[in-house]
Amino acid sequence: MGAIGLDPIKLLVQFVAFGGLVILMLRFAYNPVLKVIDERARRIREGMDTAEAIKREMADTEERTKQALDEARKEAQAIVARAHEIGERTVAESRSRAREEAEKVLERARAEIQLERDQAVADLRKSVADLAVLAASRVVGQSLDTQAHYRLIDEVISESGRLQQAD
């Protein structure tokens, strides 16, 4: 090997030195670098898993928020519908009470009118009876039994009133 310029001892020493260097590099450089790379890959995977979990949690939260808003809208619509219904019922009750009050007032007015009419008829009967007794006493020229005449006049007026109502 000397002819090609290779010294076998130097070549062997170089192989041993290179092998030692490779062993040293594997032991002190390559394995620690691999550990660091593996650790970093593990942290990246954990970060990705965490990010995915957060993304799922956000989607769940967004869905729950959407459902809560939908429920709130439905409740608000139900409240508005109930308020509208209560308003209509209140208006109907107010109208009914107003109608009842108007009917009561009208009934009282009718009763008062009937009372006043009865009073006017009684006053008119008394006045007619007084006039009839006065006229009869002047015609006859003497005082008559006024109580008997009043009864007779009342009977005639009552009979006259019944006849008029029958027509």
C-alpha positions as CSV (number, residue, x, y, z in Angstrom):
1,M,0.0,0.0,0.0
2,G,2.9,2.1,0.2
3,A,2.9,2.5,-3.6
4,I,-0.3,4.4,-3.6
5,G,0.8,6.6,-0.8
6,L,-1.3,5.0,1.9
7,D,0.2,4.1,5.2
8,P,-1.9,1.3,6.8
9,I,-1.1,2.4,10.3
10,K,-2.1,6.0,9.7
11,L,-5.2,4.7,7.9
12,L,-6.1,2.5,10.9
13,V,-5.5,5.4,13.3
14,Q,-7.7,7.6,11.2
15,F,-10.4,4.9,11.1
16,V,-10.2,4.5,14.9
17,A,-10.2,8.3,15.4
18,F,-13.2,8.6,13.1
19,G,-15.0,5.7,14.8
20,G,-14.3,7.3,18.2
21,L,-15.5,10.6,16.9
22,V,-18.7,9.0,15.6
23,I,-19.2,7.3,19.0
24,L,-18.6,10.5,20.9
25,M,-20.9,12.4,18.5
26,L,-23.6,9.8,18.9
27,R,-23.3,9.7,22.6
28,F,-22.9,13.4,23.4
29,A,-24.4,15.2,20.4
30,Y,-26.8,13.1,18.4
31,N,-28.8,11.5,21.2
32,P,-29.2,14.7,23.2
33,V,-30.2,16.5,20.0
34,L,-32.7,13.7,19.2
35,K,-34.1,14.0,22.8
36,V,-34.5,17.8,22.4
37,I,-36.2,17.3,19.0
38,D,-38.5,14.5,20.4
39,E,-39.3,16.7,23.4
40,R,-40.1,19.6,21.1
41,A,-42.3,17.4,18.9
42,R,-44.1,16.1,22.0
43,R,-44.8,19.7,23.2
44,I,-45.9,20.7,19.7
45,R,-48.3,17.7,19.6
46,E,-49.6,18.7,23.1
47,G,-50.0,22.3,22.0
48,M,-51.9,21.1,18.9
49,D,-54.1,18.8,21.1
50,T,-54.7,21.6,23.5
51,A,-55.6,24.0,20.6
52,E,-57.9,21.4,19.2
53,A,-59.6,20.9,22.6
54,I,-59.9,24.7,23.0
55,K,-61.4,24.8,19.5
56,R,-64.0,22.1,20.3
57,E,-64.7,23.9,23.6
58,M,-65.3,27.2,21.8
59,A,-67.6,25.5,19.3
60,D,-69.5,23.9,22.3
61,T,-69.7,27.2,24.1
62,E,-70.8,29.0,20.9
63,E,-73.6,26.3,20.4
64,R,-74.7,26.7,24.1
65,T,-74.7,30.5,23.7
66,K,-76.8,30.2,20.5
67,Q,-79.2,27.9,22.3
68,A,-79.5,30.2,25.3
69,L,-80.2,33.1,23.0
70,D,-82.8,31.1,21.1
71,E,-84.4,30.2,24.5
72,A,-84.3,33.8,25.6
73,R,-85.9,35.0,22.4
74,K,-88.7,32.4,22.8
75,E,-89.2,33.4,26.4
76,A,-89.3,37.1,25.4
77,Q,-91.9,36.3,22.7
78,A,-93.9,34.3,25.1
79,I,-93.8,37.2,27.6
80,V,-94.8,39.7,25.0
81,A,-97.7,37.4,23.9
82,R,-98.8,37.0,27.5
83,A,-98.6,40.7,28.1
84,H,-100.7,41.3,24.9
85,E,-103.2,38.7,26.0
86,I,-103.4,40.3,29.5
87,G,-103.8,43.7,27.9
88,E,-106.7,42.5,25.7
89,R,-108.3,40.8,28.6
90,T,-108.0,43.9,30.7
91,V,-109.5,46.0,28.0
92,A,-112.4,43.5,27.6
93,E,-113.0,43.5,31.4
94,S,-112.9,47.3,31.5
95,R,-115.4,47.4,28.7
96,S,-117.6,44.9,30.4
97,R,-117.5,46.8,33.7
98,A,-118.2,50.0,31.9
99,R,-121.2,48.4,30.2
100,E,-122.4,47.1,33.5
101,E,-122.0,50.5,35.1
102,A,-123.8,52.1,32.3
103,E,-126.6,49.6,32.6
104,K,-126.8,50.2,36.3
105,V,-126.9,54.0,35.8
106,L,-129.6,53.5,33.1
107,E,-131.6,51.2,35.4
108,R,-131.3,53.7,38.3
109,A,-132.4,56.5,35.9
110,R,-135.4,54.4,34.8
111,A,-136.3,53.7,38.4
112,E,-136.1,57.4,39.2
113,I,-138.1,58.3,36.2
114,Q,-140.7,55.7,37.1
115,L,-140.8,57.0,40.7
116,E,-141.2,60.6,39.5
117,R,-143.9,59.5,37.1
118,D,-145.7,57.6,39.8
119,Q,-145.4,60.7,42.0
120,A,-146.6,63.0,39.2
121,V,-149.6,60.6,38.6
122,A,-150.4,60.6,42.3
123,D,-150.1,64.4,42.5
124,L,-152.3,64.7,39.4
125,R,-154.9,62.3,40.8
126,K,-155.0,64.3,44.0
127,S,-155.2,67.6,42.1
128,V,-158.0,66.2,39.9
129,A,-159.8,64.8,42.9
130,D,-159.5,68.1,44.7
131,L,-160.9,69.9,41.6
132,A,-163.7,67.4,41.2
133,V,-164.7,67.6,44.8
134,L,-164.5,71.4,44.7
135,A,-166.5,71.5,41.5
136,A,-169.1,69.1,42.8
137,S,-169.5,70.9,46.1
138,R,-170.0,74.2,44.3
139,V,-172.5,72.6,42.0
140,V,-174.4,71.0,44.8
141,G,-173.9,74.0,47.0
142,Q,-173.1,72.1,50.0
143,S,-170.1,70.3,51.5
144,L,-170.0,66.7,50.7
145,D,-168.3,63.8,52.4
146,T,-164.8,64.4,50.9
147,Q,-163.3,61.0,51.9
148,A,-166.1,59.1,50.0
149,H,-165.6,61.3,47.0
150,Y,-161.9,60.8,47.0
151,R,-162.4,57.0,47.0
152,L,-164.9,57.3,44.2
153,I,-162.6,59.5,42.1
154,D,-159.6,57.2,42.7
155,E,-161.7,54.2,41.5
156,V,-162.7,56.1,38.4
157,I,-159.2,57.2,37.6
158,S,-157.8,53.7,38.2
159,E,-160.5,52.2,35.9
160,S,-159.7,54.8,33.3
161,G,-156.0,54.0,33.5
162,R,-156.7,50.3,33.1
163,L,-158.8,50.9,30.0
164,Q,-156.1,53.1,28.4
165,Q,-153.5,50.4,29.1
166,A,-155.7,47.7,27.5
167,D,-155.9,49.7,24.3
